[in-house]
């Protein structure tokens, strides 16, 4: 079993869904975890209290605000002397067909999903370069590879995130810092819970394993890439999608 004891890991968008699954898994494996939430403080505090071990932290953060990102990272380093891993998970969708999509809806998705990851990565890189170690895991999506009607903004942000990650991996490798992506397929969430039986059937028929994934299955892949067992893996995208792509 993987062991993350002694590692300190920062997760954006960690209060619900896949993010909460990642935070729980990392704490279960012995890591100290700091995570961010956007609006629901009560849910974030509930998660914080449920985590195994001590020393976990949570911060309210608008990931699209670069100045707020820098302030949060500075605040974190005032409490932790090191950060071993960063998971860029926070993201949004604003789906619409191209001809109906407002420019602000395209821009906001890019600003949150891609520019947000850039700001977080840049802020932590300064510290990791001095420490000569660290690992970034960026949460992409199968949509970044396949595209999807009604999601030009989301697909662009996730495809961009994967290319960004490859470049970061090349830039930071000489200092012992790794960067990889996890690209989930359809994962059980509040969104999939709201689907009708027919919609769920249509979705699972596209998946060779004939089911949606669990947040814990994404979390296990994230934990692996953050662990020392993945010490020779960088610049990669690991698809976790039940065989659909």
GIDA-V494136 format. One record per pair of residues at least 24 apart in sequence whose ideal C-beta (glycine too) atoms are under 8 Angstrom apart, sorted by sequence separation. I is the first residue (numbers start at 0). J is the second residue. If there is no record, write none. Layout:
i->[I | I]
j->[J | J]
//
This chain:
i->[4 | 5 | 6 | 7 | 8 | 9 | 10 | 11 | 12 | 15 | 22 | 26 | 27 | 31 | 32 | 33 | 34 | 35 | 36 | 37 | 137 | 187 | 3 | 4 | 5 | 6 | 7 | 8 | 9 | 10 | 12 | 14 | 26 | 33 | 35 | 37 | 139 | 157 | 186 | 187 | 2 | 3 | 4 | 7 | 23 | 26 | 89 | 137 | 185 | 186 | 187 | 188 | 1 | 2 | 3 | 15 | 19 | 23 | 35 | 62 | 137 | 185 | 186 | 187 | 212 | 0 | 14 | 22 | 87 | 184 | 186 | 212 | 14 | 26 | 60 | 87 | 135 | 183 | 212 | 13 | 186 | 211 | 186 | 210 | 14 | 87 | 135 | 209 | 13 | 87 | 208 | 85 | 183 | 206 | 207 | 208 | 85 | 206 | 207 | 35 | 181 | 206 | 207 | 206 | 85 | 133 | 144 | 205 | 143 | 181 | 181 | 82 | 112 | 135 | 137 | 139 | 141 | 33 | 113 | 132 | 133 | 134 | 135 | 136 | 137 | 138 | 139 | 140 | 141 | 14 | 109 | 113 | 120 | 124 | 128 | 131 | 132 | 133 | 134 | 135 | 136 | 137 | 138 | 139 | 140 | 141 | 181 | 13 | 63 | 82 | 108 | 112 | 116 | 127 | 131 | 132 | 133 | 134 | 135 | 136 | 137 | 139 | 141 | 81 | 82 | 108 | 111 | 112 | 131 | 134 | 136 | 138 | 179 | 33 | 105 | 109 | 113 | 117 | 128 | 63 | 68 | 72 | 105 | 108 | 109 | 113 | 116 | 120 | 124 | 127 | 177 | 31 | 63 | 85 | 87 | 90 | 104 | 108 | 112 | 128 | 11 | 62 | 65 | 69 | 81 | 83 | 84 | 85 | 86 | 87 | 127 | 12 | 68 | 72 | 76 | 83 | 84 | 85 | 86 | 87 | 88 | 105 | 109 | 113 | 179 | 11 | 63 | 68 | 72 | 82 | 83 | 84 | 85 | 86 | 87 | 100 | 37 | 63 | 84 | 86 | 96 | 100 | 124 | 177 | 62 | 65 | 69 | 96 | 177 | 179 | 30 | 35 | 68 | 72 | 95 | 97 | 179 | 182 | 184 | 94 | 177 | 178 | 179 | 180 | 181 | 182 | 184 | 185 | 62 | 94 | 177 | 178 | 179 | 180 | 181 | 182 | 183 | 184 | 185 | 62 | 179 | 180 | 182 | 183 | 184 | 92 | 120 | 179 | 181 | 182 | 185 | 93 | 94 | 184 | 93 | 184 | 92 | 172 | 172 | 21 | 168 | 169 | 9 | 90 | 168 | 21 | 165 | 18 | 164 | 17 | 18 | 7 | 164 | 9 | 13 | 87 | 7 | 8 | 7 | 8 | 9 | 10 | 11 | 13 | 161 | 7 | 8 | 9 | 10 | 11 | 12 | 6 | 7 | 8 | 9 | 11 | 12 | 6 | 8 | 10 | 11 | 12 | 138 | 138 | 136 | 136 | 136 | 134 | 134 | 144 | 144 | 134 | 139 | 141 | 141 | 145 | 144 | 141 | 141 | 11 | 11 | 9 | 9 | 17 | 86 | 86 | 84 | 83 | 17 | 17 | 16 | 17 | 16 | 16 | 15 | 24 | 23 | 20 | 21 | 25 | 20 | 24 | 28 | 19 | 20 | 23 | 24 | 30 | 21 | 25 | 17 | 20 | 21 | 24 | 25 | 16 | 20 | 24 | 17 | 21 | 25 | 17 | 21 | 8 | 3 | 6 | 1 | 1 | 3 | 3 | 2 | 1 | 1]
j->[28 | 29 | 30 | 31 | 32 | 33 | 34 | 35 | 36 | 39 | 46 | 50 | 51 | 55 | 56 | 57 | 58 | 59 | 60 | 61 | 161 | 211 | 28 | 29 | 30 | 31 | 32 | 33 | 34 | 35 | 37 | 39 | 51 | 58 | 60 | 62 | 164 | 182 | 211 | 212 | 28 | 29 | 30 | 33 | 49 | 52 | 115 | 163 | 211 | 212 | 213 | 214 | 28 | 29 | 30 | 42 | 46 | 50 | 62 | 89 | 164 | 212 | 213 | 214 | 239 | 28 | 42 | 50 | 115 | 212 | 214 | 240 | 43 | 55 | 89 | 116 | 164 | 212 | 241 | 43 | 216 | 241 | 217 | 241 | 46 | 119 | 167 | 241 | 46 | 120 | 241 | 119 | 217 | 240 | 241 | 242 | 120 | 241 | 242 | 71 | 217 | 242 | 243 | 243 | 123 | 171 | 182 | 243 | 182 | 220 | 221 | 123 | 153 | 176 | 178 | 180 | 182 | 75 | 155 | 174 | 175 | 176 | 177 | 178 | 179 | 180 | 181 | 182 | 183 | 57 | 152 | 156 | 163 | 167 | 171 | 174 | 175 | 176 | 177 | 178 | 179 | 180 | 181 | 182 | 183 | 184 | 224 | 57 | 107 | 126 | 152 | 156 | 160 | 171 | 175 | 176 | 177 | 178 | 179 | 180 | 181 | 183 | 185 | 126 | 127 | 153 | 156 | 157 | 176 | 179 | 181 | 183 | 224 | 79 | 151 | 155 | 159 | 163 | 174 | 110 | 115 | 119 | 152 | 155 | 156 | 160 | 163 | 167 | 171 | 174 | 224 | 79 | 111 | 133 | 135 | 138 | 152 | 156 | 160 | 176 | 60 | 111 | 114 | 118 | 130 | 132 | 133 | 134 | 135 | 136 | 176 | 62 | 118 | 122 | 126 | 133 | 134 | 135 | 136 | 137 | 138 | 155 | 159 | 163 | 229 | 62 | 114 | 119 | 123 | 133 | 134 | 135 | 136 | 137 | 138 | 151 | 89 | 115 | 136 | 138 | 148 | 152 | 176 | 229 | 115 | 118 | 122 | 149 | 230 | 232 | 84 | 89 | 122 | 126 | 149 | 151 | 233 | 236 | 238 | 149 | 232 | 233 | 234 | 235 | 236 | 237 | 239 | 240 | 118 | 150 | 233 | 234 | 235 | 236 | 237 | 238 | 239 | 240 | 241 | 119 | 236 | 237 | 239 | 240 | 241 | 150 | 178 | 237 | 239 | 240 | 243 | 152 | 153 | 243 | 153 | 244 | 153 | 233 | 234 | 86 | 233 | 234 | 75 | 156 | 234 | 88 | 234 | 88 | 234 | 88 | 89 | 79 | 236 | 82 | 86 | 160 | 81 | 82 | 82 | 83 | 84 | 85 | 86 | 88 | 236 | 83 | 84 | 85 | 86 | 87 | 88 | 83 | 84 | 85 | 86 | 88 | 89 | 84 | 86 | 88 | 89 | 90 | 217 | 221 | 221 | 224 | 225 | 224 | 225 | 236 | 238 | 229 | 236 | 238 | 240 | 244 | 244 | 243 | 244 | 115 | 119 | 119 | 123 | 138 | 221 | 225 | 225 | 225 | 183 | 186 | 186 | 188 | 188 | 189 | 189 | 215 | 215 | 213 | 214 | 218 | 214 | 218 | 222 | 214 | 215 | 218 | 219 | 225 | 217 | 221 | 214 | 217 | 218 | 221 | 222 | 214 | 218 | 222 | 217 | 221 | 225 | 218 | 222 | 225 | 222 | 225 | 222 | 223 | 225 | 226 | 226 | 226 | 228]
//
